[in-house]
């Protein structure tokens, strides 16, 4: 597989110095930038999926006219947590 280049990036000298100051042993500035780019891509995809799920949930609630309060959701989460704790305690016996 061939590799591709990204456009060169012009930054303030202070930003470059800050980036270089946090490099780990054996890490290059290029690898830091590549890792940062990969993480940002993953973050943005995750964020877009989260928003899409939220909008789909809203549309479903509006379609069915079934809405839950924060108290309803917190009670559900508490119940799940208690069940998980009970299962873990039973496994440790």
C-alpha positions in Angstrom: 0.0 0.0 0.0 1.4 3.4 -1.0 1.5 6.2 1.6 0.1 9.7 1.1 1.4 13.0 2.4 -0.6 15.5 4.4 -0.3 19.2 3.6 2.6 20.9 5.5 1.5 22.7 8.6 2.6 26.2 9.5 2.5 27.0 13.2 3.8 29.6 15.6 7.3 28.8 16.9 5.9 28.6 20.4 3.5 25.8 19.4 6.2 23.8 17.7 8.4 24.2 20.8 5.6 23.1 23.1 5.0 20.1 20.9 8.6 19.2 20.9 8.8 19.6 24.7 6.3 16.8 25.3 7.7 14.2 22.9 8.4 10.8 24.5 11.6 8.9 24.1 12.1 7.9 20.5 9.0 9.8 19.4 9.1 12.2 16.4 7.1 15.3 15.8 5.6 13.6 12.8 4.4 10.6 14.8 2.9 12.9 17.4 1.0 14.8 14.7 -0.1 11.5 13.1 -1.3 10.1 16.4 -3.2 13.4 17.2 -4.8 13.3 13.8 -6.0 9.7 14.2 -7.4 10.5 17.7 -9.2 13.6 16.4 -10.7 11.6 13.6 -11.9 8.9 16.0 -13.3 11.5 18.4 -15.2 13.3 15.6 -16.7 10.1 14.3 -17.7 9.0 17.8 -19.2 12.5 18.4 -21.2 12.4 15.1 -22.5 8.9 15.9 -23.5 10.1 19.4 -25.4 13.0 18.0 -27.1 10.8 15.4 -28.2 8.4 18.1 -29.6 11.3 20.1 -31.5 12.7 17.2 -32.9 9.2 16.3 -34.0 8.8 19.9 -35.7 12.1 19.9 -37.5 11.3 16.6 -38.6 8.0 18.1 -39.9 9.6 21.3 -41.8 12.2 19.2 -43.2 9.4 17.0 -44.3 7.2 19.9 -45.0 10.1 22.4 -43.0 8.1 25.0 -40.6 10.3 26.9 -38.6 9.5 30.1 -37.6 12.0 32.8 -34.1 12.2 34.2 -35.4 10.6 37.3 -36.7 7.6 35.3 -33.3 7.1 33.6 -31.3 7.5 36.9 -33.6 4.9 38.5 -33.0 2.5 35.6 -29.2 3.0 35.8 -29.2 2.5 39.6 -31.1 -0.7 39.2 -28.7 -1.9 36.6 -25.7 -1.0 38.8 -27.2 -2.8 41.8 -27.7 -6.0 39.6 -24.2 -5.8 38.4 -22.8 -5.4 41.9 -24.9 -8.4 43.1 -23.6 -10.5 40.2 -20.0 -9.6 40.9 -20.5 -10.3 44.6 -22.0 -13.7 43.8 -19.1 -14.5 41.5 -16.5 -13.7 44.2 -18.1 -16.2 46.7 
